[in-house]
Amino acid sequence: MTTSAAPSTGTAPAIVCVGETMALITPTDAALSSAGAATISLAGAESNVADGIAAAGHHAAWVSRLGDDPLGSRIASELSRRGIQVWAERDENAQTGVMFKDPGAEGSSVFYYRRGSAASRMTPGVVSADRLTGVRIVHTTGITPALSPTCRAMVDRLFDDARAAGALVSFDVNDRRPLWSMADAAATLARLANAADIVFVGRDEAERVWGTATASEIRAFLPGCALLVVKDGDVGATAYDRDADPVFVPAPTVEVVEPVGAGDAFAAGFLTATIEDRPLAERLQTGHDAAARVLAIAADMPPLE
């Protein structure tokens, strides 16, 4: 039996993604320390997923808080332009988070300025249970509970409200080391993953956080989630659906321009295929195909056609 989302009803979006999106500053002519020009875009795991699903032709909503500032307006405008429903409160007392990318020959480094951001002030009930009625999937990541104690409480409530509304809960572990201690991350991420219906985790991050070195060890460590997807970079991805035999699909060969955003694209592809009730192997392949498109560009989101 394959875990699948119930049909959406009425005008509800197929998926609701909850989490922080930041303004992204990327120098274009040199390293960050000496650059004279830069671009402004946006970066956020959950909005990346919403974008991938909207691009595939499904209704997607993004929930967060933004500062009542020009960067918040820019993010809301860009996501709306991409066909995403923006359910974001504006906060007059906190700023929109900012991320700087520092390109280098050996890869890009990133620097976050998000402490005390508007999104870190999300509280339980930021999206009402009533508003989730008819939604098929509610998605968030391990970044969100790491932002603040109120965000952690919000995620717990979100899981409960999603279930009450009849939606599947999708959770991408997405550990961000600078945001919290290893002990806090290990315990909280395990608890939330075991409580979710669909879980995405990188084999390498699971080994770093939990000491589980293989896909089968990760499954044994997370018996509570109905559908576990273990991603192993350019090797492939393995899905464990309840007690059925695992399904493995190898990753395609890709000339990588930049890896940032590929995990979000994989989740978007997999969840798109879930909304379309496709077989498990096809969901994994759709995830790989979506990730490959992002690996081949230097941006988190593919440009609009």
PyMOL commands that set and color helices and strands:
alter all, ss='L'
color gray80, all
select helices_A, chain A and resi 45-55+70-81+119-121+130-132+143-146+149-164+177-179+182-195+203-210+215-221+262-275+280-295
alter helices_A, ss='H'
color red, helices_A
select strands_A, chain A and resi 15-18+22-27+38-43+60-67+85-91+98-102+109-113+137-141+168-172+198-202+227-232+236-241+247-250
alter strands_A, ss='S'
color yellow, strands_A
deselect
rebuild
show_as cartoon
